[in-house]
Amino acid sequence: MRAESSGNPGAAQAWAAASGRFGPVAPQSWHFPDDIGARLRRLFFDAPPIFIIGAMFLLGLGCALVVGMSFMPSLPIALAPGAAILALAVWLHLRRADPRAFDAVLHLGLWFLWTPLGVLLSYVTIVAGFPLQDRALAAADAAFGFHWIGMASTLARTPWLTSLLGFAYRSYLWQPTISVIVIAWLGPRGRNREFLTQVLAGLLITLAISTVVPAMSPAAAFGLHQPHERIISALQDGHYRNLPYMGILSFPSFHAIMAVLFANAHRGFKPTFFVFLPLNLLMLAATPYCGDHYLVDVVAGIFVAALVILFTQKRHVSAGVRPRPHRQPELGAVSH
């Protein structure tokens, strides 16, 4: 007997849905394709960092193709982890996973994506061919009464202090992961988006300035050569093949920018703010020695970070970055 004449309304409804004669019965699950489109639009049009990173990818790829620049490992391999994490974020978004998990995975993927692109674009700043400005930066340090070699000689006699500063300086390797996860679970909505937007804005400003104010390092003047100097020299000599991934930006210091932005990202949340604030103050103090920077690099980095915060936080507040609302009890759960 056919289900539609069985006298069982549930069986008839199931048969109709399966045969497609009367359309889907489950209104939520069967409209999934339309829901995917809406969710993808919200994902990509409400996330400024995605567009910034996309522009960085196109610009960096174009420049690399024009000058014949290549990396070891190759750029696709360097981008693969970020792309995989970003694909997981899209899957979580479409499956309506916990918004906090989606927020954490999305922004971790974006962090992994922009890092190799930032290195590529930093190499392009040297390829642009502007003269190095080490003398001008050293003169600016002297005007502040700061002499890099004197500072370095003093720190070399205090191993415990150099170890502490080295730990703080290298924390840029793990601070993003911890910060993104903590902010996703405990911070206000939109804070990770604001945080990454600030970092990317600071990077773009740094790249623009470093293009016309490139520098080697203060240590080079005293014969204390660092690995990044070989990369700068190779780029200046036109050697663009099989380059490693390494930071070479000097003025302003992107480490200083990140230190300010790391601490700022935890504002308003005391359990982590009072951990990340002193850690990043130490990072600022460590940058001239551990990062081989001029003092004016750090000062300029702090200034850039302050401008970025002033602009982006005002914009994000007006766009609705606000604390997560407390969940209200459902009507059926209210006791009478």
C-alpha positions as a Markdown table, in Angstrom:
| # | Residue | x | y | z |
|---|---|---|---|---|
| 1 | Met | 0.0 | 0.0 | 0.0 |
| 2 | Arg | 1.4 | 3.5 | -0.9 |
| 3 | Ala | 2.1 | 5.7 | 2.0 |
| 4 | Glu | -0.3 | 8.5 | 0.8 |
| 5 | Ser | -3.3 | 6.3 | 1.2 |
| 6 | Ser | -2.2 | 4.5 | 4.4 |
| 7 | Gly | -4.2 | 6.6 | 6.7 |
| 8 | Asn | -1.0 | 7.5 | 8.6 |
| 9 | Pro | -0.4 | 11.3 | 8.2 |
| 10 | Gly | 3.3 | 11.0 | 9.3 |
| 11 | Ala | 4.0 | 8.3 | 6.7 |
| 12 | Ala | 2.3 | 10.3 | 4.0 |
| 13 | Gln | 4.2 | 13.5 | 4.9 |
| 14 | Ala | 7.5 | 11.5 | 4.9 |
| 15 | Trp | 6.7 | 10.0 | 1.5 |
| 16 | Ala | 5.8 | 13.4 | 0.0 |
| 17 | Ala | 9.1 | 14.9 | 1.2 |
| 18 | Ala | 11.1 | 12.0 | -0.1 |
| 19 | Ser | 9.3 | 12.0 | -3.5 |
| 20 | Gly | 9.6 | 15.8 | -3.8 |
| 21 | Arg | 6.0 | 16.2 | -4.8 |
| 22 | Phe | 5.1 | 18.7 | -2.1 |
| 23 | Gly | 8.6 | 20.1 | -1.3 |
| 24 | Pro | 10.6 | 19.7 | 1.9 |
| 25 | Val | 8.9 | 19.2 | 5.3 |
| 26 | Ala | 11.7 | 20.2 | 7.7 |
| 27 | Pro | 11.7 | 23.9 | 7.2 |
| 28 | Gln | 15.1 | 24.6 | 8.8 |
| 29 | Ser | 17.3 | 21.8 | 7.5 |
| 30 | Trp | 15.9 | 21.6 | 3.9 |
| 31 | His | 16.6 | 25.3 | 3.3 |
| 32 | Phe | 20.3 | 24.9 | 4.0 |
| 33 | Pro | 21.6 | 26.1 | 0.6 |
| 34 | Asp | 20.0 | 29.5 | 1.1 |
| 35 | Asp | 21.2 | 29.6 | 4.6 |
| 36 | Ile | 24.8 | 28.9 | 3.4 |
| 37 | Gly | 24.7 | 31.9 | 1.1 |
| 38 | Ala | 23.5 | 34.2 | 3.9 |
| 39 | Arg | 26.1 | 33.0 | 6.3 |
| 40 | Leu | 28.9 | 33.3 | 3.8 |
| 41 | Arg | 27.9 | 36.8 | 3.0 |
| 42 | Arg | 28.0 | 37.7 | 6.7 |
| 43 | Leu | 31.3 | 35.9 | 7.1 |
| 44 | Phe | 33.1 | 37.8 | 4.3 |
| 45 | Phe | 31.4 | 41.2 | 4.3 |
| 46 | Asp | 31.6 | 41.7 | 8.1 |
| 47 | Ala | 35.3 | 41.0 | 8.5 |
| 48 | Pro | 37.6 | 43.8 | 7.4 |
| 49 | Pro | 40.8 | 41.7 | 8.1 |
| 50 | Ile | 39.7 | 39.3 | 5.3 |
| 51 | Phe | 39.7 | 42.1 | 2.7 |
| 52 | Ile | 43.0 | 43.5 | 4.0 |
| 53 | Ile | 44.7 | 40.1 | 3.8 |
| 54 | Gly | 43.2 | 39.5 | 0.4 |
| 55 | Ala | 44.7 | 42.8 | -0.8 |
| 56 | Met | 48.0 | 41.9 | 0.7 |
| 57 | Phe | 48.0 | 38.6 | -1.1 |
| 58 | Leu | 47.2 | 40.2 | -4.5 |
| 59 | Leu | 49.8 | 42.9 | -4.0 |
| 60 | Gly | 52.5 | 40.6 | -2.7 |
| 61 | Leu | 51.9 | 38.0 | -5.4 |
| 62 | Gly | 52.0 | 40.6 | -8.1 |
| 63 | Cys | 55.3 | 42.1 | -6.8 |
| 64 | Ala | 56.8 | 38.6 | -6.4 |
| 65 | Leu | 55.9 | 37.7 | -10.0 |
| 66 | Val | 57.3 | 41.0 | -11.4 |
| 67 | Val | 60.7 | 40.8 | -9.7 |
| 68 | Gly | 60.9 | 36.9 | -9.7 |
| 69 | Met | 61.0 | 36.6 | -5.9 |
| 70 | Ser | 60.7 | 33.1 | -4.4 |
| 71 | Phe | 60.9 | 31.6 | -0.9 |
| 72 | Met | 62.0 | 28.5 | 0.8 |
| 73 | Pro | 59.6 | 26.9 | 1.6 |
| 74 | Ser | 57.5 | 28.2 | -1.2 |
| 75 | Leu | 54.7 | 30.7 | -0.5 |
| 76 | Pro | 51.9 | 28.2 | -1.1 |
| 77 | Ile | 53.3 | 25.9 | 1.5 |
| 78 | Ala | 53.7 | 28.8 | 4.0 |
| 79 | Leu | 50.1 | 29.8 | 3.4 |
| 80 | Ala | 48.7 | 26.3 | 3.6 |
| 81 | Pro | 48.3 | 26.1 | 7.4 |
| 82 | Gly | 46.4 | 29.4 | 7.5 |
| 83 | Ala | 44.2 | 28.3 | 4.6 |
| 84 | Ala | 43.4 | 25.0 | 6.3 |
| 85 | Ile | 42.5 | 26.7 | 9.6 |
| 86 | Leu | 40.3 | 29.2 | 7.7 |
| 87 | Ala | 38.5 | 26.3 | 5.9 |
| 88 | Leu | 37.8 | 24.8 | 9.3 |
| 89 | Ala | 36.4 | 28.2 | 10.4 |
| 90 | Val | 34.0 | 28.3 | 7.4 |
| 91 | Trp | 32.9 | 24.7 | 8.2 |
| 92 | Leu | 32.2 | 25.7 | 11.8 |
| 93 | His | 30.3 | 28.8 | 10.7 |
| 94 | Leu | 28.1 | 26.8 | 8.3 |
| 95 | Arg | 27.4 | 24.2 | 11.0 |
| 96 | Arg | 26.3 | 26.8 | 13.5 |
| 97 | Ala | 29.0 | 25.8 | 15.9 |
| 98 | Asp | 29.7 | 27.8 | 19.1 |
| 99 | Pro | 30.3 | 31.4 | 18.0 |
| 100 | Arg | 33.3 | 31.6 | 20.3 |
| 101 | Ala | 34.9 | 28.5 | 18.7 |
| 102 | Phe | 34.3 | 30.0 | 15.2 |
| 103 | Asp | 35.7 | 33.4 | 16.3 |
| 104 | Ala | 38.9 | 31.8 | 17.6 |
| 105 | Val | 39.5 | 29.5 | 14.6 |
| 106 | Leu | 38.7 | 32.2 | 12.1 |
| 107 | His | 41.2 | 34.7 | 13.6 |
| 108 | Leu | 43.8 | 32.1 | 14.2 |
| 109 | Gly | 43.6 | 31.2 | 10.5 |
| 110 | Leu | 43.9 | 34.8 | 9.5 |
| 111 | Trp | 46.9 | 35.3 | 11.7 |
| 112 | Phe | 48.6 | 32.3 | 10.0 |
| 113 | Leu | 47.8 | 33.8 | 6.6 |
| 114 | Trp | 49.0 | 37.3 | 7.0 |
| 115 | Thr | 52.4 | 36.5 | 8.5 |
| 116 | Pro | 54.2 | 35.2 | 5.4 |
| 117 | Leu | 52.5 | 37.8 | 3.3 |
| 118 | Gly | 53.8 | 40.5 | 5.6 |
| 119 | Val | 57.3 | 39.1 | 5.2 |
| 120 | Leu | 57.0 | 39.1 | 1.4 |
| 121 | Leu | 55.8 | 42.8 | 1.4 |
| 122 | Ser | 58.6 | 43.8 | 3.8 |
| 123 | Tyr | 61.1 | 42.4 | 1.3 |
| 124 | Val | 59.5 | 44.5 | -1.4 |
| 125 | Thr | 60.3 | 47.6 | 0.7 |
| 126 | Ile | 64.0 | 47.0 | 0.1 |
| 127 | Val | 63.5 | 46.1 | -3.6 |
| 128 | Ala | 62.0 | 49.6 | -4.0 |
| 129 | Gly | 65.6 | 50.8 | -3.8 |
| 130 | Phe | 65.5 | 53.8 | -1.4 |
| 131 | Pro | 68.8 | 54.5 | 0.3 |
| 132 | Leu | 69.4 | 53.2 | 3.8 |
| 133 | Gln | 68.8 | 55.7 | 6.6 |
| 134 | Asp | 70.9 | 54.3 | 9.4 |
| 135 | Arg | 72.9 | 57.5 | 9.9 |
| 136 | Ala | 69.8 | 59.6 | 10.3 |
| 137 | Leu | 68.3 | 57.1 | 12.7 |
| 138 | Ala | 71.5 | 56.9 | 14.7 |
| 139 | Ala | 71.7 | 60.7 | 14.8 |
| 140 | Ala | 68.1 | 60.8 | 16.1 |
| 141 | Asp | 69.0 | 58.4 | 18.9 |
| 142 | Ala | 72.0 | 60.5 | 19.8 |
| 143 | Ala | 69.7 | 63.6 | 20.0 |
| 144 | Phe | 67.7 | 61.6 | 22.7 |
| 145 | Gly | 70.9 | 60.8 | 24.5 |
| 146 | Phe | 70.7 | 57.1 | 23.6 |
| 147 | His | 73.7 | 55.1 | 22.3 |
| 148 | Trp | 72.9 | 51.6 | 21.2 |
| 149 | Ile | 76.4 | 50.2 | 21.8 |
| 150 | Gly | 76.5 | 51.5 | 25.4 |
| 151 | Met | 73.1 | 49.9 | 26.1 |
| 152 | Ala | 74.2 | 46.6 | 24.5 |
| 153 | Ser | 77.5 | 46.5 | 26.5 |
| 154 | Thr | 75.6 | 47.1 | 29.8 |
| 155 | Leu | 73.1 | 44.3 | 29.1 |
| 156 | Ala | 75.8 | 41.9 | 28.0 |
| 157 | Arg | 77.1 | 42.0 | 31.6 |
| 158 | Thr | 73.7 | 41.1 | 33.1 |
| 159 | Pro | 72.8 | 37.6 | 31.7 |
| 160 | Trp | 69.6 | 37.3 | 33.8 |
| 161 | Leu | 68.3 | 40.5 | 32.4 |
| 162 | Thr | 69.0 | 39.6 | 28.8 |
| 163 | Ser | 67.3 | 36.3 | 29.4 |
| 164 | Leu | 64.2 | 38.0 | 30.8 |
| 165 | Leu | 64.1 | 40.5 | 27.9 |
| 166 | Gly | 64.7 | 37.7 | 25.4 |
| 167 | Phe | 61.7 | 35.8 | 26.8 |
| 168 | Ala | 59.5 | 38.9 | 26.5 |
| 169 | Tyr | 60.7 | 39.7 | 23.0 |
| 170 | Arg | 60.0 | 36.2 | 21.7 |
| 171 | Ser | 56.6 | 36.1 | 23.2 |
| 172 | Tyr | 55.3 | 37.5 | 19.9 |
| 173 | Leu | 55.5 | 33.9 | 18.7 |
| 174 | Trp | 52.8 | 32.7 | 21.2 |
| 175 | Gln | 50.9 | 35.8 | 22.3 |
| 176 | Pro | 48.6 | 35.9 | 19.2 |
| 177 | Thr | 47.4 | 32.3 | 19.8 |
| 178 | Ile | 46.7 | 32.8 | 23.5 |
| 179 | Ser | 45.2 | 36.2 | 23.0 |
| 180 | Val | 42.9 | 35.1 | 20.2 |
| 181 | Ile | 41.5 | 32.2 | 22.1 |
| 182 | Val | 41.1 | 34.1 | 25.4 |
| 183 | Ile | 39.4 | 37.0 | 23.7 |
| 184 | Ala | 37.1 | 34.7 | 21.7 |
| 185 | Trp | 35.9 | 33.0 | 24.9 |
| 186 | Leu | 36.0 | 35.8 | 27.4 |
| 187 | Gly | 36.2 | 39.1 | 25.6 |
| 188 | Pro | 33.6 | 41.3 | 24.1 |
| 189 | Arg | 32.1 | 40.5 | 20.7 |
| 190 | Gly | 34.2 | 41.9 | 17.8 |
| 191 | Arg | 37.4 | 42.3 | 19.9 |
| 192 | Asn | 39.3 | 39.8 | 17.8 |
| 193 | Arg | 38.2 | 41.5 | 14.6 |
| 194 | Glu | 39.2 | 44.9 | 16.0 |
| 195 | Phe | 42.6 | 43.5 | 17.3 |
| 196 | Leu | 43.5 | 41.9 | 14.0 |
| 197 | Thr | 42.4 | 45.0 | 12.1 |
| 198 | Gln | 44.7 | 47.1 | 14.2 |
| 199 | Val | 47.6 | 44.8 | 13.7 |
| 200 | Leu | 47.1 | 44.8 | 9.9 |
| 201 | Ala | 46.7 | 48.6 | 9.8 |
| 202 | Gly | 49.9 | 49.0 | 11.8 |
| 203 | Leu | 51.7 | 46.6 | 9.4 |
| 204 | Leu | 50.6 | 48.5 | 6.3 |
| 205 | Ile | 51.7 | 51.8 | 7.9 |
| 206 | Thr | 55.0 | 50.3 | 8.8 |
| 207 | Leu | 55.5 | 48.9 | 5.3 |
| 208 | Ala | 54.7 | 52.3 | 3.7 |
| 209 | Ile | 57.2 | 54.2 | 6.0 |
| 210 | Ser | 59.9 | 51.5 | 5.8 |
| 211 | Thr | 59.8 | 51.7 | 2.0 |
| 212 | Val | 61.2 | 55.3 | 2.1 |
| 213 | Val | 63.1 | 54.9 | 5.4 |
| 214 | Pro | 64.8 | 51.5 | 5.1 |
| 215 | Ala | 67.6 | 50.7 | 7.5 |
| 216 | Met | 70.0 | 47.9 | 8.3 |
| 217 | Ser | 70.6 | 47.9 | 12.1 |
| 218 | Pro | 72.5 | 49.8 | 14.8 |
| 219 | Ala | 74.6 | 46.8 | 15.5 |
| 220 | Ala | 76.0 | 46.7 | 11.9 |
| 221 | Ala | 77.8 | 49.9 | 12.5 |
| 222 | Phe | 79.9 | 48.1 | 15.2 |
| 223 | Gly | 80.5 | 45.0 | 13.2 |
| 224 | Leu | 77.9 | 43.0 | 15.1 |
| 225 | His | 76.1 | 41.5 | 12.1 |
| 226 | Gln | 72.7 | 39.9 | 12.3 |
| 227 | Pro | 71.0 | 37.3 | 10.0 |
| 228 | His | 68.5 | 39.8 | 8.6 |
| 229 | Glu | 71.3 | 42.0 | 7.3 |
| 230 | Arg | 72.3 | 39.2 | 4.8 |
| 231 | Ile | 68.7 | 39.3 | 3.5 |
| 232 | Ile | 68.7 | 43.1 | 3.1 |
| 233 | Ser | 72.1 | 42.9 | 1.3 |
| 234 | Ala | 70.9 | 40.2 | -1.0 |
| 235 | Leu | 67.8 | 42.1 | -1.9 |
| 236 | Gln | 69.8 | 45.2 | -2.6 |
| 237 | Asp | 72.1 | 43.2 | -4.9 |
| 238 | Gly | 69.1 | 41.8 | -6.8 |
| 239 | His | 69.1 | 38.3 | -5.4 |
| 240 | Tyr | 65.5 | 37.3 | -5.0 |
| 241 | Arg | 65.5 | 33.5 | -5.2 |
| 242 | Asn | 65.0 | 31.0 | -2.3 |
| 243 | Leu | 64.7 | 33.6 | 0.4 |
| 244 | Pro | 63.9 | 32.6 | 4.0 |
| 245 | Tyr | 61.1 | 34.1 | 6.0 |
| 246 | Met | 62.5 | 36.7 | 8.4 |
| 247 | Gly | 61.6 | 40.1 | 9.8 |
| 248 | Ile | 63.7 | 42.9 | 8.3 |
| 249 | Leu | 61.6 | 46.0 | 9.1 |
| 250 | Ser | 63.3 | 48.7 | 11.2 |
| 251 | Phe | 61.5 | 52.0 | 11.3 |
| 252 | Pro | 59.0 | 52.0 | 12.8 |
| 253 | Ser | 59.4 | 48.9 | 14.9 |
| 254 | Phe | 56.6 | 46.5 | 14.2 |
| 255 | His | 57.5 | 44.7 | 17.4 |
| 256 | Ala | 56.8 | 47.9 | 19.3 |
| 257 | Ile | 53.5 | 48.2 | 17.5 |
| 258 | Met | 52.5 | 44.6 | 18.4 |
| 259 | Ala | 53.5 | 45.1 | 22.0 |
| 260 | Val | 51.1 | 48.0 | 22.4 |
| 261 | Leu | 48.3 | 46.3 | 20.5 |
| 262 | Phe | 48.7 | 43.0 | 22.4 |
| 263 | Ala | 48.2 | 44.8 | 25.7 |
| 264 | Asn | 45.4 | 46.9 | 24.3 |
| 265 | Ala | 43.5 | 43.8 | 23.1 |
| 266 | His | 43.1 | 42.6 | 26.7 |
| 267 | Arg | 41.8 | 45.9 | 28.1 |
| 268 | Gly | 38.8 | 45.7 | 30.3 |
| 269 | Phe | 39.5 | 42.1 | 31.3 |
| 270 | Lys | 41.6 | 42.2 | 34.5 |
| 271 | Pro | 42.6 | 38.5 | 34.7 |
| 272 | Thr | 44.7 | 38.7 | 31.5 |
| 273 | Phe | 45.3 | 42.5 | 31.2 |
| 274 | Phe | 47.5 | 42.5 | 34.3 |
| 275 | Val | 49.5 | 39.7 | 32.8 |
| 276 | Phe | 49.9 | 40.9 | 29.3 |
| 277 | Leu | 50.5 | 44.6 | 30.2 |
| 278 | Pro | 53.8 | 44.0 | 32.0 |
| 279 | Leu | 54.8 | 41.3 | 29.5 |
| 280 | Asn | 54.4 | 43.8 | 26.7 |
| 281 | Leu | 56.1 | 46.6 | 28.6 |
| 282 | Leu | 59.1 | 44.2 | 28.8 |
| 283 | Met | 58.8 | 43.6 | 25.1 |
| 284 | Leu | 59.0 | 47.3 | 24.4 |
| 285 | Ala | 62.1 | 47.5 | 26.6 |
| 286 | Ala | 63.6 | 44.5 | 24.9 |
| 287 | Thr | 63.1 | 45.7 | 21.4 |
| 288 | Pro | 66.3 | 47.9 | 20.9 |
| 289 | Tyr | 68.6 | 45.1 | 22.2 |
| 290 | Cys | 66.9 | 41.8 | 21.2 |
| 291 | Gly | 65.4 | 43.2 | 18.0 |
| 292 | Asp | 68.5 | 45.2 | 17.0 |
| 293 | His | 66.5 | 48.4 | 16.7 |
| 294 | Tyr | 67.2 | 52.1 | 17.1 |
| 295 | Leu | 65.4 | 53.8 | 20.0 |
| 296 | Val | 63.5 | 56.0 | 17.5 |
| 297 | Asp | 62.2 | 52.8 | 15.9 |
| 298 | Val | 60.4 | 52.0 | 19.1 |
| 299 | Val | 59.2 | 55.5 | 19.7 |
| 300 | Ala | 57.8 | 55.6 | 16.2 |
| 301 | Gly | 56.2 | 52.2 | 16.7 |
| 302 | Ile | 54.4 | 53.4 | 19.8 |
| 303 | Phe | 53.2 | 56.4 | 18.0 |
| 304 | Val | 51.8 | 54.4 | 15.1 |
| 305 | Ala | 50.1 | 52.0 | 17.4 |
| 306 | Ala | 48.4 | 54.9 | 19.3 |
| 307 | Leu | 47.1 | 56.3 | 16.0 |
| 308 | Val | 45.8 | 52.9 | 14.9 |
| 309 | Ile | 44.0 | 52.4 | 18.2 |
| 310 | Leu | 42.5 | 55.9 | 18.1 |
| 311 | Phe | 41.1 | 55.4 | 14.6 |
| 312 | Thr | 40.0 | 51.7 | 14.7 |
| 313 | Gln | 38.6 | 51.6 | 18.2 |
| 314 | Lys | 36.4 | 54.6 | 17.5 |
| 315 | Arg | 35.2 | 53.0 | 14.3 |
| 316 | His | 34.5 | 49.6 | 15.9 |
| 317 | Val | 32.6 | 51.1 | 18.8 |
| 318 | Ser | 30.3 | 52.9 | 16.3 |
| 319 | Ala | 30.0 | 49.6 | 14.4 |
| 320 | Gly | 28.8 | 47.7 | 17.4 |
| 321 | Val | 31.7 | 46.1 | 19.2 |
| 322 | Arg | 30.1 | 45.6 | 22.6 |
| 323 | Pro | 30.2 | 43.2 | 25.5 |
| 324 | Arg | 28.5 | 39.9 | 25.0 |
| 325 | Pro | 24.9 | 40.1 | 26.3 |
| 326 | His | 23.9 | 37.9 | 29.2 |
| 327 | Arg | 21.6 | 35.1 | 28.1 |
| 328 | Gln | 18.1 | 35.6 | 29.4 |
| 329 | Pro | 16.2 | 32.6 | 30.7 |
| 330 | Glu | 13.7 | 31.1 | 28.4 |
| 331 | Leu | 10.0 | 31.6 | 29.2 |
| 332 | Gly | 9.5 | 27.9 | 29.8 |
| 333 | Ala | 12.4 | 27.8 | 32.2 |
| 334 | Val | 11.0 | 30.5 | 34.5 |
| 335 | Ser | 9.6 | 29.0 | 37.7 |
| 336 | His | 6.1 | 30.0 | 38.8 |
